[in-house]
Amino acid sequence: MPREAKLFESAKGSPARALFKLQGNIPPNWIARARRSRKSLEPDLVASMRKVRRLRKSRPKAHATIRAAQQDLKMLLRAWEVGYSKESFYNGLRALLELSRDGETRR
């Protein structure tokens, strides 16, 4: 079972806020997992985008079907956006930690 993103939620997605709450380090694996999570949604996202486009073109009067497909697409887009936000959050926090330790980042 995956862990909850408590640090991400308590800092409201801001690496600057999380810097003061963090006790420890951000392992590179956290960034990799966030990236894999986001990238795993992309095939479904592409299929949903194509489905909406195909329905609009081939069945323009099927309003209920198009609306349902758009809702599915919106749901996938929200999940993708959260994954992207988490990935950016962890990258930013790691960069801030590197700055505080070394005075420069390698990113």
Phi and psi restraints in degrees (range 20) as a CNS / XPLOR table:
assign (resid 1 and name C) (resid 2 and name N)
       (resid 2 and name CA) (resid 2 and name C) 1.0 -70.3 20.0 2
assign (resid 2 and name N) (resid 2 and name CA)
       (resid 2 and name C) (resid 3 and name N) 1.0 149.9 20.0 2
assign (resid 2 and name C) (resid 3 and name N)
       (resid 3 and name CA) (resid 3 and name C) 1.0 -78.3 20.0 2
assign (resid 3 and name N) (resid 3 and name CA)
       (resid 3 and name C) (resid 4 and name N) 1.0 155.2 20.0 2
assign (resid 3 and name C) (resid 4 and name N)
       (resid 4 and name CA) (resid 4 and name C) 1.0 -77.1 20.0 2
assign (resid 4 and name N) (resid 4 and name CA)
       (resid 4 and name C) (resid 5 and name N) 1.0 149.9 20.0 2
assign (resid 4 and name C) (resid 5 and name N)
       (resid 5 and name CA) (resid 5 and name C) 1.0 -87.1 20.0 2
assign (resid 5 and name N) (resid 5 and name CA)
       (resid 5 and name C) (resid 6 and name N) 1.0 70.6 20.0 2
assign (resid 5 and name C) (resid 6 and name N)
       (resid 6 and name CA) (resid 6 and name C) 1.0 -64.3 20.0 2
assign (resid 6 and name N) (resid 6 and name CA)
       (resid 6 and name C) (resid 7 and name N) 1.0 -41.7 20.0 2
assign (resid 6 and name C) (resid 7 and name N)
       (resid 7 and name CA) (resid 7 and name C) 1.0 -64.7 20.0 2
assign (resid 7 and name N) (resid 7 and name CA)
       (resid 7 and name C) (resid 8 and name N) 1.0 -43.3 20.0 2
assign (resid 7 and name C) (resid 8 and name N)
       (resid 8 and name CA) (resid 8 and name C) 1.0 -61.0 20.0 2
assign (resid 8 and name N) (resid 8 and name CA)
       (resid 8 and name C) (resid 9 and name N) 1.0 -44.5 20.0 2
assign (resid 8 and name C) (resid 9 and name N)
       (resid 9 and name CA) (resid 9 and name C) 1.0 -72.2 20.0 2
assign (resid 9 and name N) (resid 9 and name CA)
       (resid 9 and name C) (resid 10 and name N) 1.0 -40.2 20.0 2
assign (resid 9 and name C) (resid 10 and name N)
       (resid 10 and name CA) (resid 10 and name C) 1.0 -70.4 20.0 2
assign (resid 10 and name N) (resid 10 and name CA)
       (resid 10 and name C) (resid 11 and name N) 1.0 -27.3 20.0 2
assign (resid 10 and name C) (resid 11 and name N)
       (resid 11 and name CA) (resid 11 and name C) 1.0 -92.3 20.0 2
assign (resid 11 and name N) (resid 11 and name CA)
       (resid 11 and name C) (resid 12 and name N) 1.0 1.5 20.0 2
assign (resid 11 and name C) (resid 12 and name N)
       (resid 12 and name CA) (resid 12 and name C) 1.0 55.1 20.0 2
assign (resid 12 and name N) (resid 12 and name CA)
       (resid 12 and name C) (resid 13 and name N) 1.0 35.3 20.0 2
assign (resid 12 and name C) (resid 13 and name N)
       (resid 13 and name CA) (resid 13 and name C) 1.0 79.4 20.0 2
assign (resid 13 and name N) (resid 13 and name CA)
       (resid 13 and name C) (resid 14 and name N) 1.0 8.6 20.0 2
assign (resid 13 and name C) (resid 14 and name N)
       (resid 14 and name CA) (resid 14 and name C) 1.0 -103.3 20.0 2
assign (resid 14 and name N) (resid 14 and name CA)
       (resid 14 and name C) (resid 15 and name N) 1.0 116.8 20.0 2
assign (resid 14 and name C) (resid 15 and name N)
       (resid 15 and name CA) (resid 15 and name C) 1.0 -61.5 20.0 2
assign (resid 15 and name N) (resid 15 and name CA)
       (resid 15 and name C) (resid 16 and name N) 1.0 -32.3 20.0 2
assign (resid 15 and name C) (resid 16 and name N)
       (resid 16 and name CA) (resid 16 and name C) 1.0 -65.4 20.0 2
assign (resid 16 and name N) (resid 16 and name CA)
       (resid 16 and name C) (resid 17 and name N) 1.0 -40.4 20.0 2
assign (resid 16 and name C) (resid 17 and name N)
       (resid 17 and name CA) (resid 17 and name C) 1.0 -68.6 20.0 2
assign (resid 17 and name N) (resid 17 and name CA)
       (resid 17 and name C) (resid 18 and name N) 1.0 -37.7 20.0 2
assign (resid 17 and name C) (resid 18 and name N)
       (resid 18 and name CA) (resid 18 and name C) 1.0 -70.4 20.0 2
assign (resid 18 and name N) (resid 18 and name CA)
       (resid 18 and name C) (resid 19 and name N) 1.0 -26.0 20.0 2
assign (resid 18 and name C) (resid 19 and name N)
       (resid 19 and name CA) (resid 19 and name C) 1.0 -57.8 20.0 2
assign (resid 19 and name N) (resid 19 and name CA)
       (resid 19 and name C) (resid 20 and name N) 1.0 -36.8 20.0 2
assign (resid 19 and name C) (resid 20 and name N)
       (resid 20 and name CA) (resid 20 and name C) 1.0 -82.0 20.0 2
assign (resid 20 and name N) (resid 20 and name CA)
       (resid 20 and name C) (resid 21 and name N) 1.0 -19.3 20.0 2
assign (resid 20 and name C) (resid 21 and name N)
       (resid 21 and name CA) (resid 21 and name C) 1.0 -93.3 20.0 2
assign (resid 21 and name N) (resid 21 and name CA)
       (resid 21 and name C) (resid 22 and name N) 1.0 -17.9 20.0 2
assign (resid 21 and name C) (resid 22 and name N)
       (resid 22 and name CA) (resid 22 and name C) 1.0 -74.7 20.0 2
assign (resid 22 and name N) (resid 22 and name CA)
       (resid 22 and name C) (resid 23 and name N) 1.0 135.4 20.0 2
assign (resid 22 and name C) (resid 23 and name N)
       (resid 23 and name CA) (resid 23 and name C) 1.0 -121.9 20.0 2
assign (resid 23 and name N) (resid 23 and name CA)
       (resid 23 and name C) (resid 24 and name N) 1.0 93.7 20.0 2
assign (resid 23 and name C) (resid 24 and name N)
       (resid 24 and name CA) (resid 24 and name C) 1.0 130.2 20.0 2
assign (resid 24 and name N) (resid 24 and name CA)
       (resid 24 and name C) (resid 25 and name N) 1.0 -135.1 20.0 2
assign (resid 24 and name C) (resid 25 and name N)
       (resid 25 and name CA) (resid 25 and name C) 1.0 -135.7 20.0 2
assign (resid 25 and name N) (resid 25 and name CA)
       (resid 25 and name C) (resid 26 and name N) 1.0 162.2 20.0 2
assign (resid 25 and name C) (resid 26 and name N)
       (resid 26 and name CA) (resid 26 and name C) 1.0 -104.0 20.0 2
assign (resid 26 and name N) (resid 26 and name CA)
       (resid 26 and name C) (resid 27 and name N) 1.0 105.4 20.0 2
assign (resid 26 and name C) (resid 27 and name N)
       (resid 27 and name CA) (resid 27 and name C) 1.0 -65.6 20.0 2
assign (resid 27 and name N) (resid 27 and name CA)
       (resid 27 and name C) (resid 28 and name N) 1.0 144.2 20.0 2
assign (resid 27 and name C) (resid 28 and name N)
       (resid 28 and name CA) (resid 28 and name C) 1.0 -56.9 20.0 2
assign (resid 28 and name N) (resid 28 and name CA)
       (resid 28 and name C) (resid 29 and name N) 1.0 -25.0 20.0 2
assign (resid 28 and name C) (resid 29 and name N)
       (resid 29 and name CA) (resid 29 and name C) 1.0 -65.4 20.0 2
assign (resid 29 and name N) (resid 29 and name CA)
       (resid 29 and name C) (resid 30 and name N) 1.0 -29.9 20.0 2
assign (resid 29 and name C) (resid 30 and name N)
       (resid 30 and name CA) (resid 30 and name C) 1.0 -62.9 20.0 2
assign (resid 30 and name N) (resid 30 and name CA)
       (resid 30 and name C) (resid 31 and name N) 1.0 -42.4 20.0 2
assign (resid 30 and name C) (resid 31 and name N)
       (resid 31 and name CA) (resid 31 and name C) 1.0 -66.3 20.0 2
assign (resid 31 and name N) (resid 31 and name CA)
       (resid 31 and name C) (resid 32 and name N) 1.0 -43.1 20.0 2
assign (resid 31 and name C) (resid 32 and name N)
       (resid 32 and name CA) (resid 32 and name C) 1.0 -63.6 20.0 2
assign (resid 32 and name N) (resid 32 and name CA)
       (resid 32 and name C) (resid 33 and name N) 1.0 -40.5 20.0 2
assign (resid 32 and name C) (resid 33 and name N)
       (resid 33 and name CA) (resid 33 and name C) 1.0 -66.1 20.0 2
assign (resid 33 and name N) (resid 33 and name CA)
       (resid 33 and name C) (resid 34 and name N) 1.0 -40.2 20.0 2
assign (resid 33 and name C) (resid 34 and name N)
       (resid 34 and name CA) (resid 34 and name C) 1.0 -63.1 20.0 2
assign (resid 34 and name N) (resid 34 and name CA)
       (resid 34 and name C) (resid 35 and name N) 1.0 -39.8 20.0 2
assign (resid 34 and name C) (resid 35 and name N)
       (resid 35 and name CA) (resid 35 and name C) 1.0 -66.5 20.0 2
assign (resid 35 and name N) (resid 35 and name CA)
       (resid 35 and name C) (resid 36 and name N) 1.0 -45.3 20.0 2
assign (resid 35 and name C) (resid 36 and name N)
       (resid 36 and name CA) (resid 36 and name C) 1.0 -62.6 20.0 2
assign (resid 36 and name N) (resid 36 and name CA)
       (resid 36 and name C) (resid 37 and name N) 1.0 -39.0 20.0 2
assign (resid 36 and name C) (resid 37 and name N)
       (resid 37 and name CA) (resid 37 and name C) 1.0 -61.3 20.0 2
assign (resid 37 and name N) (resid 37 and name CA)
       (resid 37 and name C) (resid 38 and name N) 1.0 -44.5 20.0 2
assign (resid 37 and name C) (resid 38 and name N)
       (resid 38 and name CA) (resid 38 and name C) 1.0 -68.9 20.0 2
assign (resid 38 and name N) (resid 38 and name CA)
       (resid 38 and name C) (resid 39 and name N) 1.0 -43.8 20.0 2
assign (resid 38 and name C) (resid 39 and name N)
       (resid 39 and name CA) (resid 39 and name C) 1.0 -68.4 20.0 2
assign (resid 39 and name N) (resid 39 and name CA)
       (resid 39 and name C) (resid 40 and name N) 1.0 -27.1 20.0 2
assign (resid 39 and name C) (resid 40 and name N)
       (resid 40 and name CA) (resid 40 and name C) 1.0 -70.1 20.0 2
assign (resid 40 and name N) (resid 40 and name CA)
       (resid 40 and name C) (resid 41 and name N) 1.0 -20.2 20.0 2
assign (resid 40 and name C) (resid 41 and name N)
       (resid 41 and name CA) (resid 41 and name C) 1.0 -82.3 20.0 2
assign (resid 41 and name N) (resid 41 and name CA)
       (resid 41 and name C) (resid 42 and name N) 1.0 -17.9 20.0 2
assign (resid 41 and name C) (resid 42 and name N)
       (resid 42 and name CA) (resid 42 and name C) 1.0 -61.7 20.0 2
assign (resid 42 and name N) (resid 42 and name CA)
       (resid 42 and name C) (resid 43 and name N) 1.0 -41.6 20.0 2
assign (resid 42 and name C) (resid 43 and name N)
       (resid 43 and name CA) (resid 43 and name C) 1.0 -60.1 20.0 2
assign (resid 43 and name N) (resid 43 and name CA)
       (resid 43 and name C) (resid 44 and name N) 1.0 -41.0 20.0 2
assign (resid 43 and name C) (resid 44 and name N)
       (resid 44 and name CA) (resid 44 and name C) 1.0 -66.4 20.0 2
assign (resid 44 and name N) (resid 44 and name CA)
       (resid 44 and name C) (resid 45 and name N) 1.0 -37.2 20.0 2
assign (resid 44 and name C) (resid 45 and name N)
       (resid 45 and name CA) (resid 45 and name C) 1.0 -64.2 20.0 2
assign (resid 45 and name N) (resid 45 and name CA)
       (resid 45 and name C) (resid 46 and name N) 1.0 -44.2 20.0 2
assign (resid 45 and name C) (resid 46 and name N)
       (resid 46 and name CA) (resid 46 and name C) 1.0 -63.1 20.0 2
assign (resid 46 and name N) (resid 46 and name CA)
       (resid 46 and name C) (resid 47 and name N) 1.0 -44.0 20.0 2
assign (resid 46 and name C) (resid 47 and name N)
       (resid 47 and name CA) (resid 47 and name C) 1.0 -62.9 20.0 2
assign (resid 47 and name N) (resid 47 and name CA)
       (resid 47 and name C) (resid 48 and name N) 1.0 -40.2 20.0 2
assign (resid 47 and name C) (resid 48 and name N)
       (resid 48 and name CA) (resid 48 and name C) 1.0 -67.5 20.0 2
assign (resid 48 and name N) (resid 48 and name CA)
       (resid 48 and name C) (resid 49 and name N) 1.0 -39.8 20.0 2
assign (resid 48 and name C) (resid 49 and name N)
       (resid 49 and name CA) (resid 49 and name C) 1.0 -62.6 20.0 2
assign (resid 49 and name N) (resid 49 and name CA)
       (resid 49 and name C) (resid 50 and name N) 1.0 -43.1 20.0 2
assign (resid 49 and name C) (resid 50 and name N)
       (resid 50 and name CA) (resid 50 and name C) 1.0 -65.9 20.0 2
assign (resid 50 and name N) (resid 50 and name CA)
       (resid 50 and name C) (resid 51 and name N) 1.0 -37.3 20.0 2
assign (resid 50 and name C) (resid 51 and name N)
       (resid 51 and name CA) (resid 51 and name C) 1.0 -63.6 20.0 2
assign (resid 51 and name N) (resid 51 and name CA)
       (resid 51 and name C) (resid 52 and name N) 1.0 -44.9 20.0 2
assign (resid 51 and name C) (resid 52 and name N)
       (resid 52 and name CA) (resid 52 and name C) 1.0 -62.6 20.0 2
assign (resid 52 and name N) (resid 52 and name CA)
       (resid 52 and name C) (resid 53 and name N) 1.0 -45.6 20.0 2
assign (resid 52 and name C) (resid 53 and name N)
       (resid 53 and name CA) (resid 53 and name C) 1.0 -62.3 20.0 2
assign (resid 53 and name N) (resid 53 and name CA)
       (resid 53 and name C) (resid 54 and name N) 1.0 -42.3 20.0 2
assign (resid 53 and name C) (resid 54 and name N)
       (resid 54 and name CA) (resid 54 and name C) 1.0 -65.8 20.0 2
assign (resid 54 and name N) (resid 54 and name CA)
       (resid 54 and name C) (resid 55 and name N) 1.0 -42.8 20.0 2
assign (resid 54 and name C) (resid 55 and name N)
       (resid 55 and name CA) (resid 55 and name C) 1.0 -63.7 20.0 2
assign (resid 55 and name N) (resid 55 and name CA)
       (resid 55 and name C) (resid 56 and name N) 1.0 -41.9 20.0 2
assign (resid 55 and name C) (resid 56 and name N)
       (resid 56 and name CA) (resid 56 and name C) 1.0 -62.4 20.0 2
assign (resid 56 and name N) (resid 56 and name CA)
       (resid 56 and name C) (resid 57 and name N) 1.0 -34.2 20.0 2
assign (resid 56 and name C) (resid 57 and name N)
       (resid 57 and name CA) (resid 57 and name C) 1.0 -83.0 20.0 2
assign (resid 57 and name N) (resid 57 and name CA)
       (resid 57 and name C) (resid 58 and name N) 1.0 -46.1 20.0 2
assign (resid 57 and name C) (resid 58 and name N)
       (resid 58 and name CA) (resid 58 and name C) 1.0 -88.2 20.0 2
assign (resid 58 and name N) (resid 58 and name CA)
       (resid 58 and name C) (resid 59 and name N) 1.0 -26.7 20.0 2
assign (resid 58 and name C) (resid 59 and name N)
       (resid 59 and name CA) (resid 59 and name C) 1.0 -135.4 20.0 2
assign (resid 59 and name N) (resid 59 and name CA)
       (resid 59 and name C) (resid 60 and name N) 1.0 67.7 20.0 2
assign (resid 59 and name C) (resid 60 and name N)
       (resid 60 and name CA) (resid 60 and name C) 1.0 -65.3 20.0 2
assign (resid 60 and name N) (resid 60 and name CA)
       (resid 60 and name C) (resid 61 and name N) 1.0 -19.9 20.0 2
assign (resid 60 and name C) (resid 61 and name N)
       (resid 61 and name CA) (resid 61 and name C) 1.0 -95.8 20.0 2
assign (resid 61 and name N) (resid 61 and name CA)
       (resid 61 and name C) (resid 62 and name N) 1.0 1.4 20.0 2
assign (resid 61 and name C) (resid 62 and name N)
       (resid 62 and name CA) (resid 62 and name C) 1.0 -87.7 20.0 2
assign (resid 62 and name N) (resid 62 and name CA)
       (resid 62 and name C) (resid 63 and name N) 1.0 70.6 20.0 2
assign (resid 62 and name C) (resid 63 and name N)
       (resid 63 and name CA) (resid 63 and name C) 1.0 -61.9 20.0 2
assign (resid 63 and name N) (resid 63 and name CA)
       (resid 63 and name C) (resid 64 and name N) 1.0 -42.2 20.0 2
assign (resid 63 and name C) (resid 64 and name N)
       (resid 64 and name CA) (resid 64 and name C) 1.0 -66.0 20.0 2
assign (resid 64 and name N) (resid 64 and name CA)
       (resid 64 and name C) (resid 65 and name N) 1.0 -40.9 20.0 2
assign (resid 64 and name C) (resid 65 and name N)
       (resid 65 and name CA) (resid 65 and name C) 1.0 -67.0 20.0 2
assign (resid 65 and name N) (resid 65 and name CA)
       (resid 65 and name C) (resid 66 and name N) 1.0 -42.8 20.0 2
assign (resid 65 and name C) (resid 66 and name N)
       (resid 66 and name CA) (resid 66 and name C) 1.0 -64.2 20.0 2
assign (resid 66 and name N) (resid 66 and name CA)
       (resid 66 and name C) (resid 67 and name N) 1.0 -42.7 20.0 2
assign (resid 66 and name C) (resid 67 and name N)
       (resid 67 and name CA) (resid 67 and name C) 1.0 -62.4 20.0 2
assign (resid 67 and name N) (resid 67 and name CA)
       (resid 67 and name C) (resid 68 and name N) 1.0 -41.1 20.0 2
assign (resid 67 and name C) (resid 68 and name N)
       (resid 68 and name CA) (resid 68 and name C) 1.0 -65.6 20.0 2
assign (resid 68 and name N) (resid 68 and name CA)
       (resid 68 and name C) (resid 69 and name N) 1.0 -40.7 20.0 2
assign (resid 68 and name C) (resid 69 and name N)
       (resid 69 and name CA) (resid 69 and name C) 1.0 -66.3 20.0 2
assign (resid 69 and name N) (resid 69 and name CA)
       (resid 69 and name C) (resid 70 and name N) 1.0 -37.0 20.0 2
assign (resid 69 and name C) (resid 70 and name N)
       (resid 70 and name CA) (resid 70 and name C) 1.0 -66.7 20.0 2
assign (resid 70 and name N) (resid 70 and name CA)
       (resid 70 and name C) (resid 71 and name N) 1.0 -37.2 20.0 2
assign (resid 70 and name C) (resid 71 and name N)
       (resid 71 and name CA) (resid 71 and name C) 1.0 -64.4 20.0 2
assign (resid 71 and name N) (resid 71 and name CA)
       (resid 71 and name C) (resid 72 and name N) 1.0 -41.5 20.0 2
assign (resid 71 and name C) (resid 72 and name N)
       (resid 72 and name CA) (resid 72 and name C) 1.0 -61.6 20.0 2
assign (resid 72 and name N) (resid 72 and name CA)
       (resid 72 and name C) (resid 73 and name N) 1.0 -42.5 20.0 2
assign (resid 72 and name C) (resid 73 and name N)
       (resid 73 and name CA) (resid 73 and name C) 1.0 -63.3 20.0 2
assign (resid 73 and name N) (resid 73 and name CA)
       (resid 73 and name C) (resid 74 and name N) 1.0 -42.7 20.0 2
assign (resid 73 and name C) (resid 74 and name N)
       (resid 74 and name CA) (resid 74 and name C) 1.0 -62.3 20.0 2
assign (resid 74 and name N) (resid 74 and name CA)
       (resid 74 and name C) (resid 75 and name N) 1.0 -40.0 20.0 2
assign (resid 74 and name C) (resid 75 and name N)
       (resid 75 and name CA) (resid 75 and name C) 1.0 -62.2 20.0 2
assign (resid 75 and name N) (resid 75 and name CA)
       (resid 75 and name C) (resid 76 and name N) 1.0 -45.5 20.0 2
assign (resid 75 and name C) (resid 76 and name N)
       (resid 76 and name CA) (resid 76 and name C) 1.0 -65.6 20.0 2
assign (resid 76 and name N) (resid 76 and name CA)
       (resid 76 and name C) (resid 77 and name N) 1.0 -39.2 20.0 2
assign (resid 76 and name C) (resid 77 and name N)
       (resid 77 and name CA) (resid 77 and name C) 1.0 -64.0 20.0 2
assign (resid 77 and name N) (resid 77 and name CA)
       (resid 77 and name C) (resid 78 and name N) 1.0 -38.6 20.0 2
assign (resid 77 and name C) (resid 78 and name N)
       (resid 78 and name CA) (resid 78 and name C) 1.0 -63.7 20.0 2
assign (resid 78 and name N) (resid 78 and name CA)
       (resid 78 and name C) (resid 79 and name N) 1.0 -44.0 20.0 2
assign (resid 78 and name C) (resid 79 and name N)
       (resid 79 and name CA) (resid 79 and name C) 1.0 -63.5 20.0 2
assign (resid 79 and name N) (resid 79 and name CA)
       (resid 79 and name C) (resid 80 and name N) 1.0 -41.3 20.0 2
assign (resid 79 and name C) (resid 80 and name N)
       (resid 80 and name CA) (resid 80 and name C) 1.0 -64.1 20.0 2
assign (resid 80 and name N) (resid 80 and name CA)
       (resid 80 and name C) (resid 81 and name N) 1.0 -41.4 20.0 2
assign (resid 80 and name C) (resid 81 and name N)
       (resid 81 and name CA) (resid 81 and name C) 1.0 -65.5 20.0 2
assign (resid 81 and name N) (resid 81 and name CA)
       (resid 81 and name C) (resid 82 and name N) 1.0 -38.5 20.0 2
assign (resid 81 and name C) (resid 82 and name N)
       (resid 82 and name CA) (resid 82 and name C) 1.0 -64.3 20.0 2
assign (resid 82 and name N) (resid 82 and name CA)
       (resid 82 and name C) (resid 83 and name N) 1.0 -43.1 20.0 2
assign (resid 82 and name C) (resid 83 and name N)
       (resid 83 and name CA) (resid 83 and name C) 1.0 -61.0 20.0 2
assign (resid 83 and name N) (resid 83 and name CA)
       (resid 83 and name C) (resid 84 and name N) 1.0 -41.8 20.0 2
assign (resid 83 and name C) (resid 84 and name N)
       (resid 84 and name CA) (resid 84 and name C) 1.0 -65.6 20.0 2
assign (resid 84 and name N) (resid 84 and name CA)
       (resid 84 and name C) (resid 85 and name N) 1.0 -40.5 20.0 2
assign (resid 84 and name C) (resid 85 and name N)
       (resid 85 and name CA) (resid 85 and name C) 1.0 -63.8 20.0 2
assign (resid 85 and name N) (resid 85 and name CA)
       (resid 85 and name C) (resid 86 and name N) 1.0 -41.7 20.0 2
assign (resid 85 and name C) (resid 86 and name N)
       (resid 86 and name CA) (resid 86 and name C) 1.0 -65.7 20.0 2
assign (resid 86 and name N) (resid 86 and name CA)
       (resid 86 and name C) (resid 87 and name N) 1.0 -42.2 20.0 2
assign (resid 86 and name C) (resid 87 and name N)
       (resid 87 and name CA) (resid 87 and name C) 1.0 -61.0 20.0 2
assign (resid 87 and name N) (resid 87 and name CA)
       (resid 87 and name C) (resid 88 and name N) 1.0 -45.9 20.0 2
assign (resid 87 and name C) (resid 88 and name N)
       (resid 88 and name CA) (resid 88 and name C) 1.0 -64.9 20.0 2
assign (resid 88 and name N) (resid 88 and name CA)
       (resid 88 and name C) (resid 89 and name N) 1.0 -38.5 20.0 2
assign (resid 88 and name C) (resid 89 and name N)
       (resid 89 and name CA) (resid 89 and name C) 1.0 -60.2 20.0 2
assign (resid 89 and name N) (resid 89 and name CA)
       (resid 89 and name C) (resid 90 and name N) 1.0 -50.6 20.0 2
assign (resid 89 and name C) (resid 90 and name N)
       (resid 90 and name CA) (resid 90 and name C) 1.0 -66.6 20.0 2
assign (resid 90 and name N) (resid 90 and name CA)
       (resid 90 and name C) (resid 91 and name N) 1.0 -37.5 20.0 2
assign (resid 90 and name C) (resid 91 and name N)
       (resid 91 and name CA) (resid 91 and name C) 1.0 -62.8 20.0 2
assign (resid 91 and name N) (resid 91 and name CA)
       (resid 91 and name C) (resid 92 and name N) 1.0 -44.7 20.0 2
assign (resid 91 and name C) (resid 92 and name N)
       (resid 92 and name CA) (resid 92 and name C) 1.0 -64.4 20.0 2
assign (resid 92 and name N) (resid 92 and name CA)
       (resid 92 and name C) (resid 93 and name N) 1.0 -41.7 20.0 2
assign (resid 92 and name C) (resid 93 and name N)
       (resid 93 and name CA) (resid 93 and name C) 1.0 -66.0 20.0 2
assign (resid 93 and name N) (resid 93 and name CA)
       (resid 93 and name C) (resid 94 and name N) 1.0 -40.1 20.0 2
assign (resid 93 and name C) (resid 94 and name N)
       (resid 94 and name CA) (resid 94 and name C) 1.0 -64.1 20.0 2
assign (resid 94 and name N) (resid 94 and name CA)
       (resid 94 and name C) (resid 95 and name N) 1.0 -39.6 20.0 2
assign (resid 94 and name C) (resid 95 and name N)
       (resid 95 and name CA) (resid 95 and name C) 1.0 -64.1 20.0 2
assign (resid 95 and name N) (resid 95 and name CA)
       (resid 95 and name C) (resid 96 and name N) 1.0 -41.5 20.0 2
assign (resid 95 and name C) (resid 96 and name N)
       (resid 96 and name CA) (resid 96 and name C) 1.0 -64.1 20.0 2
assign (resid 96 and name N) (resid 96 and name CA)
       (resid 96 and name C) (resid 97 and name N) 1.0 -38.3 20.0 2
assign (resid 96 and name C) (resid 97 and name N)
       (resid 97 and name CA) (resid 97 and name C) 1.0 -65.5 20.0 2
assign (resid 97 and name N) (resid 97 and name CA)
       (resid 97 and name C) (resid 98 and name N) 1.0 -39.9 20.0 2
assign (resid 97 and name C) (resid 98 and name N)
       (resid 98 and name CA) (resid 98 and name C) 1.0 -63.2 20.0 2
assign (resid 98 and name N) (resid 98 and name CA)
       (resid 98 and name C) (resid 99 and name N) 1.0 -40.2 20.0 2
assign (resid 98 and name C) (resid 99 and name N)
       (resid 99 and name CA) (resid 99 and name C) 1.0 -62.0 20.0 2
assign (resid 99 and name N) (resid 99 and name CA)
       (resid 99 and name C) (resid 100 and name N) 1.0 -42.8 20.0 2
assign (resid 99 and name C) (resid 100 and name N)
       (resid 100 and name CA) (resid 100 and name C) 1.0 -68.7 20.0 2
assign (resid 100 and name N) (resid 100 and name CA)
       (resid 100 and name C) (resid 101 and name N) 1.0 -29.2 20.0 2
assign (resid 100 and name C) (resid 101 and name N)
       (resid 101 and name CA) (resid 101 and name C) 1.0 -86.1 20.0 2
assign (resid 101 and name N) (resid 101 and name CA)
       (resid 101 and name C) (resid 102 and name N) 1.0 -49.2 20.0 2
assign (resid 101 and name C) (resid 102 and name N)
       (resid 102 and name CA) (resid 102 and name C) 1.0 -107.7 20.0 2
assign (resid 102 and name N) (resid 102 and name CA)
       (resid 102 and name C) (resid 103 and name N) 1.0 -14.8 20.0 2
assign (resid 102 and name C) (resid 103 and name N)
       (resid 103 and name CA) (resid 103 and name C) 1.0 83.4 20.0 2
assign (resid 103 and name N) (resid 103 and name CA)
       (resid 103 and name C) (resid 104 and name N) 1.0 0.2 20.0 2
assign (resid 103 and name C) (resid 104 and name N)
       (resid 104 and name CA) (resid 104 and name C) 1.0 -155.9 20.0 2
assign (resid 104 and name N) (resid 104 and name CA)
       (resid 104 and name C) (resid 105 and name N) 1.0 163.1 20.0 2
assign (resid 104 and name C) (resid 105 and name N)
       (resid 105 and name CA) (resid 105 and name C) 1.0 -115.2 20.0 2
assign (resid 105 and name N) (resid 105 and name CA)
       (resid 105 and name C) (resid 106 and name N) 1.0 157.4 20.0 2
assign (resid 105 and name C) (resid 106 and name N)
       (resid 106 and name CA) (resid 106 and name C) 1.0 -101.5 20.0 2
assign (resid 106 and name N) (resid 106 and name CA)
       (resid 106 and name C) (resid 107 and name N) 1.0 13.5 20.0 2
